[in-house]
Amino acid sequence: MLDKKVLTSIVYLGWEFFLHLLRKYVLRRKSPGLEEFIEYYREDRIVSLTAEERDRHPAYSRCIACGLCDPVCPVLNAVGSTRFAGPADVACSLSRDLTESGAWPDPFLSTLCGACDRICPEQVPVVEMITYLRRKSRLTVPENLPAFYREAIVNLEGGNGVFGKVAPSDRPDAAQLLYWRGCRQAVWETDITRKLLEELGVDFMTVEEDCCGGLPVEMGLDYDAAPVLERIRASGASGIVTACPICAATLRGALPEMSVKLAADLIYETGPPPGKLLEGAKVVFHDPCRMGRGPDVWEPPRDIIRNMGGELVGLEREKDTASCCGAGGGLLEVEPDVARKVARDRIDEIVATGANILVTTCELCARHLAENAQDIEKLRVYTLEELFLSGKTS
């Protein structure tokens, strides 16, 4: 009789041989014919790396697949892995194979908030990698581009900014400070920063704007900002103030010879208005991603709130670990339902503190959070600029 171990080995060997035949003759993918090969490797699908992407490749390849970035991703927390691959999947996959196809799923389902970058022990620039994927998608599978991207490309080509409208030069007289409004402010009905500048008695000028290039970079679009940068230089201004954190970061990098400030910086320098506007109020401060992570500005807005008499209530996720509002990175325009879910997660966290006032220094955050908190009567949402102006005029 055969030994039991020998019999088991023979059965196992037979099973493996069966699987070998199955894979070879049934499951094995048929080799592509010449036409299929040419279609797959056609010229417009093979997009070479830019010089910057080649330089950054060593940073892209540092992922150790630790998975620490997934738990801090606001989109992944809101919709789950069945809808969004998540930062760990993107970072790990691109670290092993910097794809040329650009046909990665969901490169547009990200707020680019930077929480993944900040927590990464190897400092892998996941946000950069996602913008890389967006660029590849646009160049190799343009049919997958969201409608918002298609509209933005047409708008930019026509000199109308990302959203189809640019701010005019309505204050052309020469001044040392240039007020830069940006693509979003050009289409918003309010202009809180202008009111702030006027209230503070700051002399400023404006120029005929076009996009500074910040949003197109985030979207993976090719855009030449040189003409608008030259227009800014030609204005004669020595400094720039803007309310948009993307514009501020972009202009600082592109115009190192000029001082670039955010509108909130003017409030920090001026100090709180007299009186105790927030006396008796429980206040939560929402840290905007691009005005916190990166610049690392955490305490100045909180100091203003305390000096206005507010009782500052801490959040579980704040400062360096703050969660995104959901509106950044083009997510609000591409997938508004996902952006709403991210916002609602943040609002639920805020409401749980018992606070009745929410303050932030980013108008986009304020608008998006306020829109998604309309059913919460006790919670009022303000930008720091709005509070400052209320205190000055009350």
C-alpha positions in Angstrom: 0.0 0.0 0.0 1.1 3.5 -0.7 2.2 5.5 2.3 -0.3 8.3 3.2 2.3 11.0 2.7 3.3 9.6 -0.7 -0.4 9.5 -1.8 -0.9 13.0 -0.6 2.1 14.1 -2.6 0.9 12.4 -5.7 -2.5 14.0 -5.4 -1.0 17.4 -4.9 1.4 16.9 -7.8 -1.6 15.9 -10.0 -3.5 18.9 -8.9 -0.7 21.3 -9.7 -0.3 19.6 -13.2 -4.0 20.1 -13.8 -3.7 23.8 -12.9 -0.7 24.1 -15.2 -2.6 22.7 -18.1 -5.6 24.9 -17.2 -3.5 28.1 -17.2 -1.6 27.2 -20.3 -4.5 26.2 -22.6 -7.6 27.8 -21.1 -6.8 30.8 -18.9 -3.6 32.1 -20.6 -4.2 35.3 -22.3 -3.8 35.1 -26.1 -0.7 37.0 -27.3 -1.8 40.3 -28.9 -1.7 40.6 -32.6 0.1 43.3 -34.4 -2.9 45.6 -34.6 -3.6 45.3 -30.9 0.0 45.9 -30.1 0.2 49.0 -32.2 -3.1 50.4 -30.6 -1.9 49.8 -27.1 1.5 51.4 -27.7 0.4 54.1 -30.0 2.4 57.3 -29.7 -0.2 59.3 -27.8 -0.4 56.6 -25.1 3.3 56.7 -24.4 3.9 60.0 -22.6 7.4 60.7 -21.5 8.2 62.0 -18.0 8.8 65.7 -17.7 12.1 66.9 -16.3 10.5 67.6 -13.0 8.9 64.1 -12.8 12.3 62.5 -13.6 13.9 64.5 -10.8 11.2 63.6 -8.4 11.1 59.9 -9.3 13.4 58.9 -6.3 10.9 60.5 -3.9 8.0 58.7 -5.6 9.8 55.3 -5.1 10.2 55.5 -1.3 6.9 54.0 -0.3 7.3 51.2 2.2 3.6 50.2 2.1 3.1 50.9 5.8 -0.5 52.1 5.2 -0.4 55.0 7.7 -1.8 57.4 5.1 -5.1 55.6 4.5 -6.7 56.3 8.0 -6.1 60.0 7.6 -7.6 60.3 4.1 -10.9 62.2 4.3 -12.2 60.9 1.0 -11.4 57.3 1.9 -13.1 57.7 5.3 -16.1 59.2 3.6 -16.7 56.8 0.7 -14.7 53.7 1.4 -12.2 51.7 -0.7 -14.8 50.5 -3.2 -15.1 54.1 -4.5 -11.6 55.5 -4.0 -8.3 53.6 -4.2 -6.8 55.7 -1.4 -3.3 57.2 -0.9 -1.6 54.0 0.1 -2.7 52.2 -3.0 -1.5 55.1 -5.2 1.8 55.6 -3.4 2.6 51.9 -3.2 1.7 51.1 -6.8 3.5 54.1 -8.3 6.5 53.4 -6.2 6.8 50.0 -7.8 5.7 51.0 -11.3 5.5 54.6 -12.4 2.8 54.0 -14.9 2.9 55.6 -18.3 -0.7 54.9 -19.2 -2.3 57.3 -16.7 -5.4 55.2 -16.7 -5.3 54.9 -12.9 -8.8 54.8 -11.3 -10.0 57.8 -9.4 -7.1 60.3 -9.7 -9.7 63.0 -9.5 -11.3 61.8 -6.3 -8.9 63.6 -4.0 -8.9 66.9 -2.2 -5.1 67.0 -2.3 -5.3 68.0 1.4 -1.8 66.7 2.2 -2.7 64.7 5.3 -1.1 61.7 3.6 2.1 63.6 2.9 2.4 64.8 6.4 2.0 61.5 8.2 4.3 59.5 5.8 7.4 58.3 7.6 9.3 58.2 4.3 8.1 61.6 3.2 6.5 60.2 0.0 4.9 63.2 -1.9 1.5 61.4 -2.5 -0.2 64.7 -3.5 2.4 65.2 -6.2 1.8 61.6 -7.4 -1.9 62.1 -7.7 -1.4 65.3 -9.8 1.0 63.2 -11.9 -1.7 60.7 -12.5 -4.1 63.5 -13.4 -1.7 64.7 -16.0 -1.2 61.3 -17.4 -4.9 60.7 -17.6 -5.4 63.9 -19.5 -2.7 63.1 -22.0 -3.4 59.4 -22.6 -7.1 58.8 -21.9 -8.7 62.2 -22.4 -12.1 60.6 -22.8 -12.0 59.9 -19.0 -11.6 63.5 -18.1 -14.4 64.9 -15.9 -16.6 67.6 -17.5 -15.2 70.2 -15.2 -11.7 69.6 -16.5 -12.9 69.9 -20.1 -14.6 73.2 -19.3 -11.5 74.4 -17.4 -9.3 73.7 -20.4 -11.5 75.7 -22.7 -11.7 78.5 -20.2 -8.0 78.7 -19.7 -7.3 78.6 -23.4 -9.7 81.6 -23.8 -7.9 83.6 -21.0 -10.9 83.3 -18.7 -9.4 81.5 -15.7 -10.4 78.0 -14.5 -14.0 79.0 -13.8 -14.7 81.1 -16.9 -14.3 84.5 -15.5 -11.3 86.7 -14.5 -11.2 89.7 -12.2 -10.9 93.1 -14.1 -8.4 95.9 -13.2 -10.9 98.0 -11.3 -8.3 99.8 -9.3 -5.4 100.5 -11.6 -3.7 103.4 -9.8 -0.2 102.6 -8.8 0.3 101.3 -5.2 2.9 99.3 -3.4 0.4 96.5 -2.7 -1.3 94.5 -5.4 -4.6 92.8 -4.4 -4.8 89.5 -6.2 -8.3 88.0 -6.3 -7.8 84.7 -8.1 -10.1 82.4 -10.1 -12.6 81.6 -7.4 -13.0 85.2 -6.1 -13.7 86.4 -9.6 -16.9 84.4 -9.7 -18.0 84.9 -6.0 -20.5 87.6 -5.3 -18.8 88.9 -2.1 -15.3 90.4 -1.8 -14.5 90.2 1.9 -10.8 90.8 1.4 -11.4 94.1 -0.5 -13.6 95.2 2.4 -10.9 94.3 4.9 -8.3 96.3 3.0 -10.5 99.3 2.8 -11.4 99.0 6.5 -7.7 98.9 7.4 -7.0 101.9 5.2 -4.5 99.9 3.1 -3.7 101.5 -0.3 -3.8 98.8 -3.0 -4.1 98.3 -6.7 -5.4 95.6 -9.0 -4.5 94.3 -12.5 -6.4 92.5 -15.2 -6.1 88.9 -14.0 -5.7 85.5 -15.5 -5.0 82.3 -13.7 -1.8 82.3 -11.6 -1.3 78.6 -12.5 -1.9 77.1 -9.1 -5.2 75.3 -9.9 -4.0 74.1 -13.3 -1.0 72.4 -11.7 -3.3 70.7 -9.1 -5.5 69.5 -12.0 -2.6 68.2 -14.0 -3.2 70.7 -16.8 -0.5 72.4 -18.9 -0.7 76.1 -18.5 1.7 78.9 -19.2 1.4 81.5 -16.4 4.4 83.6 -17.7 2.2 86.4 -19.3 0.2 87.0 -16.1 3.3 86.9 -13.9 4.9 89.5 -16.2 1.8 91.6 -15.8 2.2 91.5 -12.1 5.9 92.5 -12.3 5.1 95.3 -14.6 2.5 96.7 -12.1 5.4 98.1 -10.0 3.9 96.7 -6.8 6.4 95.3 -4.3 3.9 93.1 -2.5 0.8 91.0 -3.0 -2.1 90.2 -0.8 -4.6 87.4 -1.6 -7.3 85.4 0.2 -6.6 82.3 -1.8 -4.0 79.9 -0.3 -3.3 78.2 -3.6 -2.6 81.6 -5.3 -0.4 82.6 -2.3 1.7 79.5 -2.5 2.0 79.7 -6.3 2.9 83.4 -6.4 5.5 83.0 -3.6 7.2 80.3 -5.7 6.9 82.2 -9.0 7.7 85.7 -7.7 10.3 85.3 -4.9 11.3 89.0 -5.3 7.9 90.0 -4.0 6.3 89.8 -0.6 3.1 87.7 -0.7 0.7 87.7 2.2 -2.7 86.1 2.9 -5.5 88.3 4.0 -5.5 86.6 7.3 -1.9 87.7 7.8 -3.1 91.4 7.9 -5.4 90.5 10.8 -2.6 88.8 12.7 -0.5 91.9 12.3 -3.3 94.3 13.2 -4.7 92.3 16.1 -8.3 91.8 17.2 -10.8 94.6 17.0 -11.8 96.3 20.3 -14.5 94.6 22.4 -15.4 91.0 23.0 -17.5 90.1 20.0 -17.4 86.4 20.8 -18.0 86.7 24.6 -19.9 83.7 25.8 -19.6 81.8 22.5 -18.1 78.3 22.2 -15.9 78.5 19.1 -14.3 75.8 17.0 -11.5 76.7 14.5 -11.2 74.7 11.4 -7.7 74.6 10.1 -7.7 74.9 6.3 -5.4 72.4 4.7 -3.3 74.8 2.6 -3.2 77.5 5.3 -2.1 75.0 8.0 -0.1 72.1 6.7 2.8 73.5 4.7 2.9 77.0 6.3 2.4 75.5 9.7 0.2 78.4 10.9 -1.7 77.2 13.8 -1.8 79.6 16.7 -2.3 83.1 15.2 -6.0 82.6 14.3 -6.7 81.0 17.6 -5.1 83.9 19.4 -7.4 86.3 17.6 -10.4 84.2 18.6 -9.4 84.1 22.3 -8.7 87.9 22.3 -12.2 88.4 20.9 -13.6 86.7 24.0 -14.4 83.3 22.4 -14.1 80.0 24.4 -12.0 78.0 22.0 -13.1 74.3 21.9 -10.6 71.8 20.6 -11.4 69.2 17.9 -10.2 65.6 17.9 -8.6 66.3 14.5 -7.1 69.7 14.4 -3.9 71.6 13.5 -1.5 69.1 11.9 -4.1 66.3 11.9 -7.1 68.4 10.9 -9.5 66.8 8.4 -10.3 68.5 5.1 -13.6 70.3 4.4 -13.9 68.4 1.1 -13.9 71.2 -1.4 -10.3 71.3 -2.4 -8.4 69.7 -5.2 -11.3 70.1 -7.6 -13.4 67.5 -5.7 -16.3 69.9 -5.2 -16.6 70.4 -8.9 -15.8 66.9 -10.1 -17.8 64.8 -7.4 -20.0 67.1 -5.4 -21.7 64.2 -3.6 -18.3 63.0 -2.3 -17.3 66.5 -1.3 -20.6 66.7 0.7 -19.8 63.5 2.5 -16.4 64.7 3.5 -17.9 68.0 4.7 -20.5 66.3 6.6 -18.0 64.1 8.4 -16.2 67.2 9.5 -19.4 69.0 10.5 -20.4 66.0 12.7 -17.1 66.2 14.5 -17.6 69.9 15.0 -21.2 69.6 16.3 -20.1 66.9 18.8 -18.0 69.5 20.6 -21.1 71.6 21.5 -19.6 74.7 19.7 -22.1 77.2 18.3 -19.6 79.1 16.1 -17.2 77.7 13.5 -14.4 80.0 12.3 -11.9 79.4 9.5 -9.4 81.4 7.5 -10.4 80.0 4.1 -13.5 81.3 2.3 -13.8 78.1 0.3 -13.9 76.1 3.5 -16.4 78.5 5.0 -18.7 78.4 2.1 -18.6 74.6 1.7 -19.0 73.9 5.4 -21.8 76.4 5.8 -23.7 75.0 2.8 -23.6 71.5 4.4 -24.5 72.7 7.8 -27.7 74.5 6.9 -29.8 72.0 8.8 -27.9 72.8 12.1 -29.5 75.9 13.4 -27.2 76.4 16.4 -24.0 76.4 14.3 -22.9 79.6 12.5 -20.0 79.7 10.2 -17.6 82.7 9.6 -14.3 83.5 8.1 -11.9 85.3 10.4 -12.2 88.3 8.0 -16.0 88.4 8.5 -15.6 88.3 12.3 -12.9 91.0 12.2 -15.1 93.3 10.1 -18.1 92.6 12.3 -16.0 93.7 15.3 -14.8 96.8 13.6 -18.2 98.0 12.5 -20.3 97.0 15.5 
